[in-house]
Amino acid sequence: MRLLVPVKRVVDYNVKVRVKADGTGVETVNVKMSMNPFDEIAVEEAVRLKEKGIATEIIAVSAGPAVAQEQIRTALAMGADRGILVEHDGMLEPLAVAKILKAIIAKEAPDLVILGKQAIDDDMNATGQMLAALMGWPQGTFASKVEAVDGSLNITREVDGGLQKLALKLPAIITTDLRLNEPRYASLPNIMKARKKPIETVKPADLGVDPAPRLTVLKVEEPPNRQAGKKVGSVQELVEKLRNEAKVI
């Protein structure tokens, strides 16, 4: 089984996001960037499948600027075998990324694509579903457990009502949830080995994909400051404040 694992370069989750002074977007200059945490979970799950002898090769792919090679190197240090960078400096919407991944799938012929359920920068939660639709493949989104059984996959999904279990025939798409696993830290020897692993660089045009965005960002601004909460001494006082101050009842 060959696995394809897309990884995205995002502002590190420990960094407080700041809006640019001109309101055109989020500040990324001199800001620590990392692999999207949900994609780290996807890489970890792919490596575990390989360690179990289920997978034979893991291909990490990223679409973005040239510096996104750093996130591919992180995936290689975690256990991926090789990387592909689709270099593009502009904005990439989920549909464009899904089309890029579809073209890479046509070239690499993986049996399974594992990716994070969403990216923490835009919270779109759309690329995996769009890719499954474009490919016509079965999908298991929000996966919290993955089991390989007789050439198929049993997926446990986290849904609003609890858990849902699916049996997927390969090839398939899986998007990972937080509780699927805990990603490993790359060891120093593996980080050194990752420097020698190959990364192929292509352009969207090489894949026959037009990445031009369909949406226009008019303005990005900070959310308004929330007012401090108030303590009340009784239910009657609470109702009074909700009626007369908040005016919600």
Sine and cosine of phi, psi and omega as CSV:
sin_phi,cos_phi,sin_psi,cos_psi,sin_omega,cos_omega
0.00,0.00,0.76,-0.65,0.06,-1.00
-0.97,-0.25,0.69,-0.73,-0.07,-1.00
-0.90,-0.44,0.66,-0.75,0.11,-0.99
-0.91,-0.42,0.80,-0.59,-0.05,-1.00
-0.82,-0.58,0.97,-0.25,0.07,-1.00
-0.96,0.27,0.66,-0.75,0.04,-1.00
-0.75,-0.66,0.61,-0.79,-0.06,-1.00
-0.89,-0.46,0.60,-0.80,0.07,-1.00
-1.00,0.04,0.86,-0.52,-0.03,-1.00
-0.70,-0.72,0.26,-0.97,0.14,-0.99
-0.88,0.47,0.74,-0.68,-0.04,-1.00
-0.81,0.58,0.63,-0.77,-0.09,-1.00
-0.91,0.42,-0.29,0.96,0.03,-1.00
-1.00,0.08,-0.14,0.99,-0.08,-1.00
-1.00,-0.02,0.69,-0.73,0.09,-1.00
-0.98,0.22,0.87,-0.49,-0.06,-1.00
-0.95,0.31,0.71,-0.70,0.03,-1.00
-0.86,-0.52,0.62,-0.79,0.04,-1.00
-1.00,0.08,0.63,-0.78,0.04,-1.00
-0.88,0.48,0.48,-0.88,-0.04,-1.00
-0.87,0.49,-0.53,0.85,-0.02,-1.00
-1.00,0.03,0.00,1.00,0.06,-1.00
0.95,0.30,0.32,0.95,-0.03,-1.00
-1.00,0.02,-0.16,0.99,-0.02,-1.00
0.20,-0.98,-0.32,-0.95,-0.01,-1.00
-0.99,-0.14,0.65,-0.76,-0.01,-1.00
-0.94,0.34,0.81,-0.59,0.03,-1.00
-0.83,-0.56,-0.12,0.99,0.00,-1.00
-0.94,0.33,0.78,-0.63,-0.02,-1.00
0.85,0.53,0.48,0.88,0.04,-1.00
-0.94,-0.33,0.68,-0.73,0.01,-1.00
-0.91,0.42,0.78,-0.62,0.01,-1.00
-0.91,-0.41,0.54,-0.84,-0.03,-1.00
-0.58,-0.81,0.06,-1.00,0.13,-0.99
-0.96,0.27,0.65,-0.76,0.06,-1.00
-0.80,0.60,0.79,-0.61,-0.08,-1.00
-0.82,0.57,-0.61,0.79,0.02,-1.00
-0.92,0.38,-0.50,0.86,0.05,-1.00
-0.96,0.29,-0.52,0.85,0.11,-0.99
-0.86,0.50,-0.65,0.76,0.04,-1.00
-0.89,0.45,-0.64,0.77,0.02,-1.00
-0.90,0.44,-0.69,0.72,0.03,-1.00
-0.89,0.46,-0.70,0.71,0.01,-1.00
-0.85,0.52,-0.69,0.72,-0.02,-1.00
-0.91,0.41,-0.62,0.78,0.04,-1.00
-0.89,0.45,-0.68,0.73,0.00,-1.00
-0.90,0.43,-0.63,0.78,0.03,-1.00
-0.91,0.42,-0.62,0.79,0.05,-1.00
-0.90,0.43,-0.59,0.81,0.04,-1.00
-0.94,0.34,-0.64,0.77,0.01,-1.00
-0.90,0.43,-0.48,0.88,0.04,-1.00
-0.99,0.16,-0.06,1.00,-0.01,-1.00
0.99,0.12,0.15,0.99,-0.02,-1.00
-0.99,0.11,-0.65,0.76,0.01,-1.00
-0.98,-0.22,0.51,-0.86,0.00,-1.00
-0.95,-0.33,-0.47,0.88,-0.03,-1.00
-0.52,-0.85,0.63,-0.78,0.04,-1.00
-0.86,-0.51,0.83,-0.56,0.01,-1.00
-0.92,-0.39,0.88,-0.48,0.04,-1.00
-1.00,-0.07,0.74,-0.67,-0.02,-1.00
-0.75,-0.66,0.64,-0.77,0.05,-1.00
-0.67,-0.74,0.52,-0.85,0.07,-1.00
-0.86,-0.51,0.83,-0.56,-0.04,-1.00
0.31,-0.95,-0.30,-0.95,-0.01,-1.00
-0.93,0.37,0.18,-0.98,-0.05,-1.00
-0.85,0.52,-0.53,0.85,-0.03,-1.00
-0.94,0.34,-0.17,0.99,0.07,-1.00
-0.91,0.41,-0.15,0.99,0.12,-0.99
-0.85,0.53,-0.48,0.88,0.00,-1.00
-0.86,0.50,-0.67,0.74,-0.02,-1.00
-0.95,0.31,-0.56,0.83,0.09,-1.00
-0.91,0.41,-0.65,0.76,0.04,-1.00
-0.88,0.47,-0.60,0.80,0.06,-1.00
-0.88,0.47,-0.70,0.72,0.03,-1.00
-0.89,0.45,-0.62,0.79,0.03,-1.00
-0.91,0.41,-0.61,0.79,0.03,-1.00
-0.93,0.37,-0.49,0.87,0.04,-1.00
-0.97,0.25,-0.36,0.93,0.04,-1.00
0.61,-0.79,-0.07,1.00,0.06,-1.00
-0.92,0.39,0.41,-0.91,-0.11,-0.99
-1.00,-0.04,-0.59,0.80,0.02,-1.00
-0.39,-0.92,0.20,-0.98,-0.08,-1.00
-0.75,-0.67,0.36,-0.93,0.10,-0.99
-0.73,-0.69,0.80,-0.60,0.07,-1.00
-0.93,-0.36,0.86,-0.52,0.13,-0.99
-1.00,-0.10,0.98,-0.18,-0.17,-0.98
-0.99,0.17,0.83,-0.55,0.02,-1.00
-0.39,-0.92,0.78,-0.63,-0.09,-1.00
-1.00,-0.01,-0.29,0.96,-0.04,-1.00
-1.00,0.03,-0.13,-0.99,0.01,-1.00
-0.95,0.32,0.64,-0.76,0.05,-1.00
-0.84,-0.54,0.90,-0.44,0.04,-1.00
-1.00,0.09,0.33,-0.94,-0.05,-1.00
-0.80,0.60,-0.64,0.77,-0.01,-1.00
-0.91,0.42,-0.65,0.76,0.03,-1.00
-0.90,0.44,-0.67,0.74,0.03,-1.00
-0.89,0.45,-0.67,0.75,0.01,-1.00
-0.88,0.47,-0.63,0.77,0.03,-1.00
-0.93,0.38,-0.62,0.78,0.07,-1.00
-0.88,0.48,-0.71,0.70,-0.01,-1.00
-0.91,0.41,-0.59,0.81,0.04,-1.00
-0.88,0.48,-0.68,0.74,0.02,-1.00
-0.91,0.41,-0.62,0.78,0.03,-1.00
-0.93,0.37,-0.62,0.78,0.05,-1.00
-0.87,0.49,-0.66,0.75,0.02,-1.00
-0.88,0.48,-0.52,0.85,-0.02,-1.00
-0.99,0.10,-0.66,0.75,-0.13,-0.99
-0.99,-0.10,-0.35,0.94,0.02,-1.00
0.80,0.60,0.82,0.57,0.06,-1.00
-0.96,0.27,0.38,-0.93,0.05,-1.00
-1.00,0.00,-0.36,0.93,-0.06,-1.00
-0.50,-0.87,0.68,-0.73,0.11,-0.99
-0.91,-0.41,0.83,-0.55,0.04,-1.00
-0.88,-0.47,0.83,-0.55,0.02,-1.00
-0.60,-0.80,0.33,-0.94,0.03,-1.00
-0.90,0.44,0.52,-0.86,-0.04,-1.00
-0.92,0.39,-0.43,0.90,0.01,-1.00
-0.29,-0.96,0.29,-0.96,0.10,-1.00
-0.98,-0.20,0.59,-0.81,-0.10,-1.00
-0.98,0.22,-0.09,1.00,0.02,-1.00
-1.00,0.06,-0.66,0.75,-0.02,-1.00
-0.90,-0.44,-0.23,0.97,0.03,-1.00
0.81,0.58,0.55,0.83,-0.07,-1.00
-0.92,0.40,-0.69,0.73,-0.03,-1.00
0.81,0.59,0.78,0.62,-0.09,-1.00
-0.70,-0.71,-0.46,0.89,-0.16,-0.99
-0.88,0.47,-0.71,0.70,-0.01,-1.00
-0.87,0.49,-0.70,0.71,-0.01,-1.00
-0.92,0.40,-0.65,0.76,0.03,-1.00
-0.90,0.43,-0.64,0.77,0.03,-1.00
-0.90,0.45,-0.68,0.73,0.03,-1.00
-0.88,0.48,-0.63,0.78,0.02,-1.00
-0.92,0.39,-0.68,0.73,0.01,-1.00
-0.90,0.43,-0.60,0.80,-0.04,-1.00
-0.99,0.10,-0.39,0.92,-0.12,-0.99
0.95,0.32,0.48,0.88,-0.02,-1.00
-0.99,-0.16,0.45,-0.89,0.13,-0.99
-0.92,0.39,0.47,-0.88,-0.03,-1.00
-0.72,-0.70,0.55,-0.84,0.11,-0.99
-0.80,-0.60,0.99,-0.14,-0.06,-1.00
-1.00,-0.01,0.35,-0.94,0.02,-1.00
0.81,0.58,0.69,0.72,-0.08,-1.00
-0.96,0.29,0.78,-0.62,0.08,-1.00
-0.94,-0.35,-0.08,1.00,0.07,-1.00
-0.38,-0.93,0.70,-0.72,0.00,-1.00
-0.76,-0.65,0.81,-0.59,0.02,-1.00
-0.76,-0.65,0.77,-0.64,0.06,-1.00
-1.00,-0.02,0.82,-0.57,-0.05,-1.00
-0.67,-0.74,0.92,-0.40,0.11,-0.99
0.77,0.64,0.77,0.64,0.08,-1.00
0.98,0.19,0.07,1.00,0.06,-1.00
-0.79,-0.62,0.03,-1.00,-0.03,-1.00
-0.82,-0.58,0.73,-0.69,0.14,-0.99
-0.99,-0.17,0.85,-0.53,-0.09,-1.00
-0.91,-0.42,0.74,-0.68,0.17,-0.98
-0.97,-0.23,0.85,-0.53,-0.06,-1.00
-0.96,-0.27,0.57,-0.82,0.12,-0.99
-1.00,-0.08,0.89,-0.46,0.00,-1.00
-0.83,-0.56,0.15,-0.99,-0.07,-1.00
-0.85,0.52,-0.58,0.82,-0.06,-1.00
-1.00,0.03,0.04,1.00,-0.02,-1.00
0.69,-0.73,-0.85,-0.53,-0.03,-1.00
-0.83,-0.56,0.58,-0.81,0.05,-1.00
-0.80,-0.60,0.68,-0.73,0.00,-1.00
-0.94,-0.34,0.71,-0.70,0.00,-1.00
-0.79,-0.61,0.49,-0.87,0.16,-0.99
-0.91,-0.40,0.88,-0.48,-0.06,-1.00
-0.94,-0.34,0.72,-0.69,0.15,-0.99
-1.00,0.05,0.63,-0.78,0.02,-1.00
-0.99,0.14,0.50,-0.86,0.01,1.00
-0.97,0.26,0.42,-0.91,-0.10,-0.99
-0.46,-0.89,0.18,-0.98,0.04,-1.00
-0.88,-0.48,0.72,-0.69,0.07,-1.00
-0.81,-0.59,0.72,-0.70,0.18,-0.98
-0.92,-0.40,0.66,-0.75,-0.20,-0.98
-0.99,-0.12,0.61,-0.79,0.10,-1.00
-0.97,-0.24,0.15,-0.99,-0.10,-0.99
-0.87,0.49,-0.60,0.80,-0.14,-0.99
-1.00,0.05,0.15,0.99,0.01,-1.00
-0.92,0.39,-0.70,0.72,0.01,-1.00
-0.24,-0.97,0.01,-1.00,0.11,-0.99
-0.89,-0.46,0.92,-0.39,-0.07,-1.00
-0.86,0.51,0.58,-0.81,0.02,-1.00
-0.99,0.16,0.36,-0.93,0.16,-0.99
-1.00,0.04,0.69,-0.72,0.03,-1.00
-0.95,0.31,0.77,-0.64,0.02,-1.00
-0.97,0.23,0.36,-0.93,-0.01,-1.00
-0.86,0.51,-0.70,0.72,0.05,-1.00
-0.86,0.51,-0.64,0.77,0.00,-1.00
-0.94,0.34,-0.54,0.84,0.09,-1.00
-0.90,0.44,-0.65,0.76,0.03,-1.00
-0.92,0.39,-0.66,0.76,0.02,-1.00
-0.91,0.41,-0.55,0.83,-0.04,-1.00
-0.89,0.45,-0.44,0.90,-0.01,-1.00
-0.91,0.41,-0.40,0.92,-0.04,-1.00
-0.99,-0.11,-0.15,0.99,0.00,-1.00
-0.97,0.24,0.59,-0.81,-0.12,-0.99
-0.97,0.24,0.61,-0.79,0.16,-0.99
-0.81,-0.59,0.89,-0.47,0.04,-1.00
-1.00,0.03,0.69,-0.72,0.01,-1.00
-0.91,-0.41,0.79,-0.62,0.04,-1.00
-0.71,-0.70,0.18,-0.98,0.07,-1.00
-0.94,-0.33,0.43,-0.90,0.06,-1.00
-0.81,0.59,-0.60,0.80,0.00,-1.00
-0.89,0.45,-0.54,0.84,0.04,-1.00
-0.90,0.44,-0.42,0.91,-0.01,-1.00
-0.99,-0.13,0.03,1.00,0.00,-1.00
0.97,0.25,0.47,0.88,-0.06,-1.00
-0.90,-0.44,0.73,-0.68,0.12,-0.99
-0.99,-0.12,0.94,-0.33,-0.08,-1.00
-1.00,0.06,0.16,0.99,-0.05,-1.00
-0.83,0.55,0.77,-0.64,-0.03,-1.00
-0.93,0.37,0.50,-0.87,0.06,-1.00
-0.99,-0.16,-0.19,0.98,0.00,-1.00
-0.93,-0.37,0.50,-0.87,0.06,-1.00
-0.89,-0.46,0.81,-0.59,0.04,-1.00
-0.99,0.14,0.89,-0.45,-0.01,-1.00
-0.99,0.16,-0.70,0.71,-0.03,-1.00
-0.24,-0.97,0.59,-0.81,0.09,-1.00
-0.88,-0.47,0.77,-0.64,-0.01,-1.00
-0.61,-0.79,0.37,-0.93,0.02,-1.00
-0.92,0.39,0.56,-0.83,0.10,-1.00
-0.92,0.39,0.48,-0.88,-0.01,-1.00
-0.90,0.43,0.51,-0.86,0.03,-1.00
-0.91,0.41,0.69,-0.73,0.03,-1.00
-0.99,0.12,0.61,-0.79,0.06,-1.00
-0.96,0.29,0.50,-0.87,0.01,-1.00
-0.91,0.40,0.54,-0.84,0.03,-1.00
-0.96,0.28,0.28,-0.96,0.02,-1.00
-0.80,-0.60,0.61,-0.80,0.08,-1.00
-1.00,-0.05,0.65,-0.76,0.03,-1.00
-0.87,-0.49,0.42,-0.91,-0.08,-1.00
-1.00,-0.04,-0.24,0.97,-0.04,-1.00
-0.37,-0.93,0.24,-0.97,0.05,-1.00
-0.90,0.43,-0.61,0.79,-0.01,-1.00
-0.88,0.48,-0.68,0.73,0.03,-1.00
-0.91,0.41,-0.62,0.78,0.04,-1.00
-0.88,0.48,-0.74,0.67,0.00,-1.00
-0.88,0.48,-0.64,0.77,0.00,-1.00
-0.89,0.46,-0.70,0.72,-0.01,-1.00
-0.93,0.36,-0.62,0.78,0.04,-1.00
-0.90,0.44,-0.56,0.83,-0.04,-1.00
-0.99,0.15,-0.70,0.72,-0.15,-0.99
-0.99,-0.10,-0.53,0.85,-0.02,-1.00
-0.99,-0.13,-0.83,0.56,0.00,-1.00
-0.97,0.24,-0.46,0.89,-0.01,-1.00
0.81,0.58,0.73,0.69,0.03,-1.00
-0.96,-0.29,-0.13,0.99,0.07,-1.00
-0.73,-0.68,0.00,0.00,0.00,0.00
